[in-house]
Amino acid sequence: MTAENATETSGGTTDEPVHVDGQTQLDELVDTGEVVLADFYADWCGPCQMLEPVVEKLAAETDATVAKVDVDANQRLASAYGVRGVPTLVLFADGEQVEEIVGLQGEDQLRALIENYTA
């Protein structure tokens, strides 16, 4: 799964997480997507690896666009959102940040959070 494949769908959600590289790409997703869940993660983070299949499932099964942000490759972006620990999940609705969750979360909790803004 690559960012190129995931971003071929314009103006709507994708069935795969979009791997974000930089502030501009995240801004574009937030501006064009009704609901965007940004997963700030690190490859070396155990809880992040456990969250990966959940995030992929949410991308496929919900109306949210899911963005993955590698904090090691995007330190400025992570800093701009005040990310101090990983995983950090930031939810945007209608272009505004509405939620932030730090730590491993269950699929049901994240699905309910997304549905609060997509229903």
Number of C-alpha atoms within 10 A of each C-alpha: 9 10 15 10 12 19 18 10 11 11 12 16 24 23 20 22 29 27 21 23 17 16 14 11 14 19 13 11 26 23 17 16 23 20 28 28 28 26 28 25 25 19 11 9 13 13 16 21 15 13 19 15 12 17 24 16 16 23 22 17 13 17 21 28 27 30 29 22 27 21 23 14 13 15 13 14 21 21 11 9 13 10 20 11 14 20 26 24 23 19 26 24 19 14 17 13 15 12 13 14 14 15 12 16 17 10 15 11 10 18 17 11 14 22 14 9 17 13 6
